[in-house]
């Protein structure tokens, strides 16, 4: 994860396309160090302009709403899962039968079953994509 100070807030970046757009934005001040991101704790991936600020001395404040934590975390996990499912959807279109097998069927089932895992959404064991 990479994060940037932007207009007294922090933006987290998850995708290469977003990263390119962010780096071109003249309002981006600087990239946070690994230590600064680590100091935000396990909730760092939810940091954004809505819950972070940077004071005049560069001190970062992170005000995470614990009430909405699980809801946000579940949405984040399901979005990632859905993205992984979409990456392999083409294997299941008519005419692509030769590209699917039990490994892909099991992988996709594990992705669909993620919300049933013990510890979801805070502690997820992500399945490994078949080769």
N, C-alpha and C positions, 0 to 999 in steps of 0.2 A: 504494500500500500504506500502511496505517496500522498503527501498532504501539503497544501500551500496556504500561506496567509494571504487573505484577499479581503480588502475593505473591512478590517477589524474582525474577520471571522476565519474559519478554516474550511477549506473544501477538501473532501477526500476524493480521490480519483481511483476508479476501478477498471477503466477500459482504456486501451491505447488511443482510441479516437478522441475520448475526452481529454486525455493527457496532451495530445497535440494542440487541441483547441485552447486548453488552459495555458499552456506555455506561450502561446501567441498573444495572450491577453495582456495588454500593458498595465492593467490594474493589479496583476499578481506581484506581490512584494518579494517573497522568497519562499523557498521550499523548507519545510520543517525538517529538523534533524531526526534521526532514528530515536535518539534519546527523548526528544520532545514528544514524538508519537508514542513511545513506550510509556511516558509519564501520563498520557491520557488514559492508559489502562486498556482493559479488554473491550471497552466501549468505543475505542478510537474510530472504528469504522463508521460510527454514527455521527461523528463530529461534523458540523456544518455551520453556516452562518446563523442558523436558527438557535444554536445552543452553545456557541463559543464566542469568545471575544479576546482581544489582545489589547492590553493597556499601553500607556505611553512608554513604559519601561520594557515592553516586549513580553510581559508575563501573560501566559495563556490561561484563560479561565474556561472551564468546560462544565456546563450546567446540564447534566443529563437527566431527563425526566424518567425516573424509575418506573412510574406507573405505566408508561407506554413502552417500556423497554422490551418486554416479551412480544408485544404486537409488532413493533418495528423489526425486531430480530427475526420473527417468523416471516414477515414480508420479505426481508432481505434474503433469507434462506430459500424461500419459495421462488423468488425471482431468479436466483442463481440456479436452482434446480430446473426451472422452466427453460432457462437458456441452454443448459446442458441437454435437456430433452430435445429442444429444437435443433441442436447441432446434429443429432442422429435421426431426425424425422425422415430425411430423404431415403434412408435405408428401408423405410416401410411404405414407400409409394409403389404403386403398381409398376412392375418391370424391374424393380431393384432387389428382387428376392435373393439373388446371389450374394448380396452385400450384408445380409443379416444371418445370424446364427444364434445358438443358445446363449453365447457370451453376451451378445447385444441385448437379447431378451431379458436376461438376468440383470444386466446393468440398468436398463430402463425401468425394470420393476423395482429395483433398489432405490432408484431416484424417486419414483412415484410414491414409494413407501416411507420416504424420509420423515414425514410428519408423525409416523407411528413409532419412530425410534425413541427409546428411553433417553431422556435428556434433551429432546428437541424442544425448542430451537436453540438452546444455549450451548449444547455439546453435541455436535453432529459428526458422525463417521461417514464421510463421503465415499461413495463407491469409486473404484478405479476404472477408468475408461478402457475398454478392450482395445487391443492393438489390431 
